[in-house]
């Protein structure tokens, strides 16, 4: 049977993300974890073996990723969390929230926990785009409108036209 250990070794440019070491006590859940990581990145487990953090990290995220891994390898920190992009086999970015912590073993090893947050990032980007389109539309409309919350009763948004009308209304009522 095979064991898949998700852990780092120093130095950062040769840290293996996935190692397969023969051992009879391998838990099926451990194997499944390694295969899930490989699937997330579009590889088979065999293709992922021997690839380093540098090989699999999106270039723009490499500096922070390597720096964090070097700090934990030197023992400066016991754990870290970061959001970064991995490179999928196809070349596209796969967003992940990465948790790395030091195990209390000798020699020192590190546990890696990776959560695919690609959908979360895509949803956030779509929400920002929607908010931008709404703001552009709202600011270009000459009609007044506002958005209110019922519970609790609260004014959430007032269009620029509504603000102008309110200003004109107060001027008209003060001159009447």
N, C-alpha and C positions, 0 to 999 in steps of 0.2 A: 504494500500500500504506500501511499504518498502523503506527505505532510506539507501543507502550505503555510508558511509562516509569514505574516505580514509585519515586517519589522525593518528598521533601518540599521545600517552600519556606517561608520565614518570611513573615509571622507565623503562629503555630499555628492561629489561627481561620480562616485562608484557605489552609492547606496543602492542596494537591490530592493526593489519594491516587492518582489515575489520570489521566494525560493521554494524549491521542492526538494525535500529531504526525506529519504526512505525511513519509515519508522512504523512498527506494527500497531502502536496505540493511537493512531490518527483517528480523530473523531470525524464523522461524516459532516457535522456542522462546520468544522474547520475547513474541510475541502470545499464545501458549498460557498463559504465566504470568499475564498480565493477565486473560485470560478465566477462568482458574482462580480468581483472587481474586474476580472478579465472581460466578462461580458459587457460591463458598463463602458469599458474602453474599446470594445469592438475586437478584442483579441481572443484567441483560445488561451488556456492556461499555459500551454507549452510555448506559445509565441511571446507571452509576457515574461517568462523566466529570463532572468539576467538583465532585464531592462532596468535602468536606474531612474531615480527621481528626476534627474536632468533629462533623460530621454523622454519621459512621459509628461513633463510639466510644460504648460503653454509658455512660450518664451517671455512674454511680458510679466509673468508671475514668478519667474525663476529666481530672481534676486531675493525676494521675501521668503520664498520656500526654502532655498538653500541656507539663507541666514538663520532661519528658525531651526532648521535641522542641525546646523553646526552648533548653535547655542545649546541645544538639548544634548548633543553628543559630547560637548565639553563639560556638561554638568552644571551649566550656568542657570538653567531652568529645569524644572521637573516635568513640565508639560506645556503644550501650546495648542491653540486653535487658530485656524485661518481659513478664509475662503479663497479658493484658487481654482484655476482651470487646468485640467489635464488635457492632453492631446489624445483624441480618439484616433483609432487606426486610420480612419478616413480623412483625418486632418482637422476635423471640426473640434471646437472647444466643448469640454464637458465640465460644467461647474460643479464643484464639490466643497463641502464643509469638512475640513480635515481636523481630527483630534489626534494628537500624538502625546503619549505619556510614557514616562520611564518605568520600567518594571524593576522590582527590587531583586534582581538576579545578578550573579557574577558569572560571566562578564555581563556588563550592562547591556540590556536590550530595550527596545521600545515597542510599544503597542500602537498600531495605527488603526484608526476608525475613520472610515470615509463614508460620507452621505452624499448621494447625488442630489444636488439642488438646482439642476438645470431648469426644471419646470418652474421652480420658485423664482429664479432669475428672469425667465421668460415672462411669467405673470407680472412681475414687478415692472419690467420694461413696457409691457402692454398697458399697464395701469398708468405709468408716466406718460405714454403717448396719448392715451385717452384724456388724461387731465390737461395736457398741452392743447389738444384739439378743442376741448371744452372751453378752456380759457381764451384761446384765439377766437372761437365763435362768439362767446359771451361778450368779449370786449369789442367786437365789430358790430354787434346788433344795436340799432338805435332805439329799440323798445326797452322799457324798463321791466325788469323781472328780478326776483329774489328767490332764494331757496331757504326754506325753514324746516326745522326738525320739530316734530310734534312732542316727542318724549325724549329729553326735556324740551320744552318750548324754547327754541333758540334760532336766531337768525344765522344761517350758515354762509350765505353768499348774497351780495348785492351787486347788480350789474353796474357798470359805469354810467349807463343811461339813467338808472334808477337814482343814483347819487346826484346826477345833474338835475333831474326832475325834483328831487327833494329840496335841493338848493333853490331852484326856481320857485317851488311852492312856498318855501319859507319867505322868500322875497315878496311874492305876491301877497301873502297873508299879512306881512308887516306893513305893506303900503296901502292895504285896503281900509 
